[in-house]
């Protein structure tokens, strides 16, 4: 079988053949990687197919036939080899689950295309069309990649999904080199690698409560209860390998947390009488829920500054000023504003400014982004500080990284 670009496609379904190819990839300066996985009714993605492309051909590896991945881990961890992915977030999580390892860095063609001025969050198909002129179908997106045998159309789709990544990489790498943006891309890639590693770290699970809508309305006792329930859900989802919402919905956890606003214990009758009493979550986990909500609250685990609060009029005005600054800098750089700073990140900066007098960057804006935006953000914020709308008006505005 041939891929859309004319490359030969090899289907690998034995350990011996896989290790032989891995030895050849060890000598390749750059390889493209893609994954096909299923995640419809599980917490963890289930790898159904691994696709590799080098300068010579494409390879489709059947992960259900591979018993030892050490040889491929060696390929990924070689720091002199460039690993090319497109929109690599889900691929990185899948690789981490299967291999237990991630490359030190990688080249993401979706992010690179944004740095090249081709648009933000561009799809692989759109990028192939933009750079090569080829029009690829996307008719197997929701295929069952765990079912065997895979159809010829599935295999052709999988090969096409990786075969153009190296030509795209060469073109984008050249464009970013001309713009001096390659360092920015590498900085983003390393940050994404570190964020992916947090996926399986318990300290990340402890912050799950901050993503629950309206959690800011709870008093500290109820918020501490919500924090405990959300962390428990994270552990249960991983233990049972089920989607979070199958364990408990955010709305269910919020209702239960609201029951413990007062300093008293919750009993089973009250739990069954609450708004989620018909939920299978309560029927299956009632006793465990009672134990969790009646445990002494640990206020050290909650941080109200991480919650999403309603925006005041003055805060919305400051955010508008920040966004205009971002748009101006993005235009100067010929990149999408979202690549420089997302709205959520801008809101986080403004909320910190409203609480005090420091310009504190969220992790996503540290590095070159913060360096570029700092002076103008401080100028915007100083206008509000002079009006007494942020801080206490006694300290000069400054940046903290």
Phi, psi and omega in degrees: 000144179248143174285171183300332181271005177092356179287146174292143179245123176254133177261121186250120181223021173230149179298320182298312180295321180299314181293326177295316178293323178301322178296325178288325179291334177299333180268356181273132179290338182207138173224150175260142184228139174214159178228148168243126185220167177238133181213041184278325184226025178227161175282315181269142175292141178255115183291123179255335180198140175246126181248135178232143171226134171242194184290344186260317186198181177251152181225133177246115184256127177276105184290342179288346180255356183263126182255342182221122184257008185303321182295324180283327174301319179299323178295313183293325187275354178291113188290345182269357181261136177271129176255124183251127176230162170241124183049066195280003185305306181291324178298319181296316178298317179297315179297320179298318181293322183278317188261335186075008182218158175225153175294159179293327178205175178199168179250112181264113184292334178290314178292320179298322179295328176292319176293335179277000178081021182264002179115156184269139176058045181284135180287160178300315181299318180294324180288321175300316179298317182296316189265324184251343183083000180275145180249106183264137174285159176227063187259001182241020185303319184256028178294157171272097185281356177266347180283140178235143000280154174286143181285163178297324179293325176295315181295320178295317178299315182297319179294317180296333182289348182234341192292336182264000185295322181289317173300321177295318178303313182298318180294313182290323179299320178293317181296318180290328176297319178295328182270354185062038181252001183298322178298323177296317180297318180294323178297317178295318182296317180295322177296321180292323176300313180295321178295323179295323179296333179294341184306325182249021178254131186299332180295333175289319180297326183296343181260006184299331182298335184290345180267001181277124181299137178071012177296338179295340181286342185284148171283175188297322180295314179292324179294320177296324176295315179298319179301316181294319180294318181292320178295320176298318179298320178301316180293319180294319179300320179287318181297316182267354182053053179233152176303148180308315184294340177283336176279307178194142176278153176306316183298324178295315181295323180294317179299316181295318179298325180295337181288342185251028178299320179277159182277076178209161180276153179262139177251170186297324181296318178296321180296316180289341180268358183278178187294346181253018185299335179274356182287137175299334177304314180290317181298322183277331191235019186308309183295320179294322178297315179302317179298318182292313185287336181267358175291148179304132182293140176250094185290344179290345182270355181250147181218104185294340180291344180271353183277152178273109183261158172299146184267128176286167180299317181294324180292320177298323178293319178295318179299319178300317178296319177296317182293323177296323176297314179299316181297322180294315180293321179297321178296319179297324181273351184059048175227164178291140179303325181297334178288329180280314179198130177276160181302317181300321180290321178296318177300318180299319178296315181296321179295322176296320179295322180293328181281336184204208183236018180254145173268097184255122183273135168293161184308323184293339183254003177284161182092219187295328181295312178297320179300320183286323188268343192306308186298315182289324177296319179296324178294317177299313183294328182295331177295323178283326179296322181293338178266002179074024184267347177224156179060202178251003177079000184256342183253143175289148179289141179210167181259142174227128181251000000 
